[in-house]
Amino acid sequence: AREKRLQAQTLVAMQRYGLAWSIDADPRTPKSARSVRTVTADAQGLRLQGKDQVEDQDDEDGAALSWAEFIKLLAEVPADHWCDLYLAAHVPKARAVERGVELGQEAATIYHALLPLYLAAVRPR
């Protein structure tokens, strides 16, 4: 929440590689009974997609979201609930097959861009 440089690095990776956060606050319940929130990035910053966004926002764009608001979304998950949190890109099957082994290089490039986020997550506090 306080590391502005890490936020900027993560945002750039999200923008460059089409990555999105997926927050599934209760993955053990049936899909129809839970709300999975998706946070994407565009040139202006983070965007909250889907039904959780502000009503006056266009569905295509999503609601603007600050990093503090993103952290607040995560903090809203009750401490005794499981939460699946993914930062991922989705590739259509046809494109993945077309890319072949180059897909591995693309994945390695993305992992390298996200290395600062990983190191921040695993370093001792």
C-alpha positions, 0 to 999 in steps of 0.5 A, spaced: 500 500 500 505 504 501 510 502 495 509 507 490 515 505 485 512 498 486 505 500 484 508 504 478 512 497 476 506 493 477 501 498 473 506 498 467 506 491 467 499 490 467 498 495 461 504 492 457 501 485 457 494 486 458 494 483 465 488 484 470 487 482 477 482 477 479 479 477 486 475 471 488 473 472 495 470 466 497 472 461 491 469 455 495 462 457 494 458 456 487 460 461 482 453 463 481 453 465 489 459 469 489 462 476 486 469 475 483 472 482 482 476 484 476 481 490 476 484 492 469 489 497 467 489 502 462 493 509 460 489 512 466 491 507 471 487 501 474 479 500 473 474 496 476 470 492 471 463 489 472 457 490 476 461 492 482 463 499 478 460 505 480 453 506 476 455 512 472 461 509 469 461 506 462 461 498 462 467 498 457 471 503 461 470 501 468 470 505 474 477 509 475 480 505 481 486 508 486 491 503 489 489 505 495 482 503 493 484 497 490 488 495 497 481 497 500 478 492 496 482 486 498 482 489 506 474 488 505 475 480 505 474 478 512 480 475 515 476 468 516 475 467 509 479 464 503 481 469 497 484 467 491 488 473 488 490 472 481 494 477 476 494 474 470 493 475 462 488 471 458 490 468 451 485 465 447 486 458 445 487 459 438 493 464 439 496 460 444 497 454 439 499 459 434 504 462 438 507 455 440 513 455 444 514 463 443 508 463 448 513 460 453 518 466 452 512 471 453 510 468 459 518 469 462 518 476 459 511 477 464 514 473 470 521 478 469 516 484 469 513 482 475 519 480 479 519 486 483 512 484 486 514 477 487 520 479 491 516 484 495 511 479 497 516 474 499 521 478 503 521 478 510 517 484 514 
